[in-house]
C-alpha cells in the first residue's frame, strides 16, 4: 500500500458528506494512520461516529482561529505520534450573509473572518507543523474552487479567500520545498456538502456542471479523495505549488 506506515493530519471532517471525509477514506485504504480534528463538540460527535471505520485514528479538537489551539494540536500530535507525513487542510468559512447579494457590500469583519479561516489558517497550520514534517518528504494539500479565478454567483468573498489560498500554496511551496515539504491544492467541482449548502443555488450549480463538463457527470467524493491520496503519496514527489483540477474538465470551458 502506498501510505503504509505513514501518519497524516486531516482537518475539516464535518460529516460523511465532507470532502475531507472522502480524502480520509482514500488515504486510509492505502494504509495511513490518521489524526482528525474537529472545530466544536457538535462536530466532534460526528467525527467520533465516523472514526470506527478508519484504522485507529486519533481525534483532537482544534479551532484554527486560535493560534494557541493550533500550537496545542501540534504539541499533542508530537507527543502521541512524533511526526506527520502529510497534512490535509480542508477548512473554509464565511458568514452566510457574506454569500448573498453584491461582493461590494461585504462587511469588513466578514471579510476578515473569511480570509482568516479559509486562507491564513493554511499558513498558520503549516508553520506550526514544520517540526513534525520537515526532512520527511512530506506533503500538504488544501482545497480550493474555480471561484478563485472566475466570478461564481453567490460565492463572493469566498472567491477572494480562495484566491488568497492559492497564492499561499505557491508561496508555501517555495518556502517549504528546501525542507522536503510539498504543497499543492485540489480545485474540485461543486459537491453538495455542509459547507457548500450555504451557497445559494448550489443544486443548480451541480446540475449545470453535470450537463456541461466534458465528462458529463457530477464530481464525487471518491474522485477528490483519490486525487488527494496521489498528492500526499510518493507518486507525486515531483509536484509542488500546483492547483490540480478534479472537475471533469469544467475549468477548460470558455462558456
Secondary structure in CASP SS format (residue, H / E / C, confidence):
PFRMAT SS
TARGET T0000
AUTHOR 0000-0000-0000
METHOD secondary structure of the structure
MODEL  1
X C 1.00
X C 1.00
X C 1.00
X C 1.00
X C 1.00
X C 1.00
X E 1.00
X E 1.00
X E 1.00
X E 1.00
X E 1.00
X C 1.00
X C 1.00
X C 1.00
X C 1.00
X C 1.00
X C 1.00
X C 1.00
X H 1.00
X H 1.00
X H 1.00
X H 1.00
X H 1.00
X H 1.00
X H 1.00
X H 1.00
X H 1.00
X H 1.00
X H 1.00
X C 1.00
X C 1.00
X C 1.00
X E 1.00
X E 1.00
X E 1.00
X E 1.00
X E 1.00
X E 1.00
X C 1.00
X C 1.00
X H 1.00
X H 1.00
X H 1.00
X H 1.00
X H 1.00
X H 1.00
X H 1.00
X H 1.00
X H 1.00
X H 1.00
X H 1.00
X C 1.00
X C 1.00
X C 1.00
X C 1.00
X C 1.00
X C 1.00
X E 1.00
X E 1.00
X E 1.00
X E 1.00
X C 1.00
X C 1.00
X C 1.00
X C 1.00
X C 1.00
X H 1.00
X H 1.00
X H 1.00
X H 1.00
X H 1.00
X H 1.00
X H 1.00
X H 1.00
X H 1.00
X H 1.00
X H 1.00
X H 1.00
X H 1.00
X H 1.00
X C 1.00
X C 1.00
X C 1.00
X C 1.00
X C 1.00
X E 1.00
X E 1.00
X E 1.00
X E 1.00
X C 1.00
X C 1.00
X C 1.00
X C 1.00
X C 1.00
X C 1.00
X H 1.00
X H 1.00
X H 1.00
X H 1.00
X C 1.00
X C 1.00
X C 1.00
X H 1.00
X H 1.00
X H 1.00
X C 1.00
X C 1.00
X H 1.00
X H 1.00
X H 1.00
X H 1.00
X H 1.00
X H 1.00
X H 1.00
X H 1.00
X H 1.00
X H 1.00
X H 1.00
X H 1.00
X H 1.00
X H 1.00
X H 1.00
X H 1.00
X H 1.00
X H 1.00
X H 1.00
X H 1.00
X H 1.00
X H 1.00
X H 1.00
X H 1.00
X H 1.00
X H 1.00
X C 1.00
X C 1.00
X C 1.00
X C 1.00
X E 1.00
X E 1.00
X E 1.00
X E 1.00
X E 1.00
X E 1.00
X E 1.00
X C 1.00
X H 1.00
X H 1.00
X H 1.00
X C 1.00
X C 1.00
X C 1.00
X C 1.00
X C 1.00
X C 1.00
X C 1.00
X C 1.00
X H 1.00
X H 1.00
X H 1.00
X H 1.00
X H 1.00
X H 1.00
X H 1.00
X H 1.00
X H 1.00
X H 1.00
X H 1.00
X H 1.00
X H 1.00
X H 1.00
X H 1.00
X H 1.00
X H 1.00
X H 1.00
X H 1.00
X H 1.00
X H 1.00
X C 1.00
X C 1.00
X C 1.00
X E 1.00
X E 1.00
X E 1.00
X E 1.00
X E 1.00
X E 1.00
X E 1.00
X E 1.00
X C 1.00
X C 1.00
X C 1.00
X C 1.00
X C 1.00
X C 1.00
X C 1.00
X H 1.00
X H 1.00
X H 1.00
X C 1.00
X C 1.00
X C 1.00
X H 1.00
X H 1.00
X H 1.00
X H 1.00
X H 1.00
X H 1.00
X H 1.00
X H 1.00
X H 1.00
X H 1.00
X H 1.00
X C 1.00
X C 1.00
X C 1.00
X C 1.00
X C 1.00
X C 1.00
X C 1.00
X C 1.00
X H 1.00
X H 1.00
X H 1.00
X H 1.00
X H 1.00
X H 1.00
X H 1.00
X H 1.00
X H 1.00
X H 1.00
X H 1.00
X H 1.00
X C 1.00
X H 1.00
X H 1.00
X H 1.00
X C 1.00
X C 1.00
X C 1.00
X C 1.00
X C 1.00
X C 1.00
X E 1.00
X E 1.00
X E 1.00
X E 1.00
X C 1.00
X C 1.00
X C 1.00
X H 1.00
X H 1.00
X H 1.00
X C 1.00
X C 1.00
X C 1.00
END
